[in-house]
């Protein structure tokens, strides 16, 4: 995981007034997971990352050269 994402998570958690433990409990993950994410751990389970981002109301947007073509072929895609 990039350090930029780690900083985004840390920033949003602090601005939300949450401790690492509170965020972990709300997301259904361990406190160590939040700590590791905020410190830029390189490998995390995607489902755990998505849980934390959901609690913080952070949306991921996937970009790529074929994104528009993909969305035309799969208009109901949730990404």
C-alpha positions as CSV (number, residue, x, y, z in Angstrom):
1,X,0.0,0.0,0.0
2,X,1.3,3.4,-0.8
3,X,2.1,6.0,1.9
4,X,-0.4,8.4,0.4
5,X,-3.2,6.0,1.2
6,X,-1.9,5.5,4.7
7,X,-1.9,9.3,5.2
8,X,-5.4,9.6,3.8
9,X,-6.7,6.9,6.3
10,X,-4.9,8.6,9.2
11,X,-6.1,12.0,8.3
12,X,-9.8,10.9,8.0
13,X,-9.7,8.9,11.2
14,X,-8.3,11.8,13.2
15,X,-10.7,14.3,11.6
16,X,-13.5,11.9,12.4
17,X,-12.4,12.0,16.1
18,X,-11.9,8.2,16.1
19,X,-9.2,6.2,17.9
20,X,-7.6,3.3,16.1
21,X,-9.6,1.0,18.4
22,X,-12.9,2.7,17.6
23,X,-12.3,2.6,13.9
24,X,-11.3,-1.1,14.1
25,X,-14.4,-2.0,16.0
26,X,-16.6,-0.1,13.6
27,X,-15.0,-1.8,10.6
28,X,-14.9,-5.2,12.2
29,X,-11.2,-5.6,12.0
30,X,-8.4,-5.8,14.5
31,X,-6.7,-2.7,16.0
32,X,-3.4,-3.9,14.5
33,X,-4.9,-3.7,11.0
34,X,-5.7,0.0,11.4
35,X,-2.2,0.6,12.9
36,X,-0.6,-1.3,10.0
37,X,-2.6,0.6,7.3
38,X,-1.7,3.9,8.8
39,X,1.9,3.0,8.8
40,X,1.9,1.9,5.1
41,X,2.0,-1.8,5.4
42,X,2.5,-3.2,1.9
43,X,0.2,-6.2,2.0
44,X,-3.3,-6.1,3.4
45,X,-6.4,-8.1,2.6
46,X,-8.6,-6.0,0.3
47,X,-11.8,-6.8,2.2
48,X,-10.2,-5.3,5.4
49,X,-9.1,-2.2,3.6
50,X,-12.5,-1.8,2.1
51,X,-14.2,-2.1,5.5
52,X,-12.1,0.6,6.9
53,X,-12.6,2.9,3.9
54,X,-16.3,2.4,4.2
55,X,-16.4,3.5,7.8
56,X,-14.4,6.6,7.0
57,X,-16.7,7.3,4.0
58,X,-13.7,7.1,1.6
59,X,-14.5,6.0,-2.0
60,X,-12.0,4.3,-4.2
61,X,-12.1,5.1,-7.9
62,X,-10.5,2.7,-10.4
63,X,-8.9,4.4,-13.4
64,X,-7.4,2.8,-16.5
65,X,-7.2,3.3,-20.2
66,X,-10.2,1.0,-20.8
67,X,-12.4,2.1,-17.9
68,X,-14.9,3.9,-20.2
69,X,-15.1,0.9,-22.5
70,X,-15.6,-1.4,-19.6
71,X,-18.4,0.7,-18.1
72,X,-20.2,0.8,-21.5
73,X,-20.1,-3.0,-21.7
74,X,-20.9,-3.5,-18.0
75,X,-23.2,-0.5,-17.1
76,X,-24.2,-2.2,-13.8
77,X,-20.6,-2.6,-12.7
78,X,-20.2,-1.4,-9.1
79,X,-16.7,0.2,-9.4
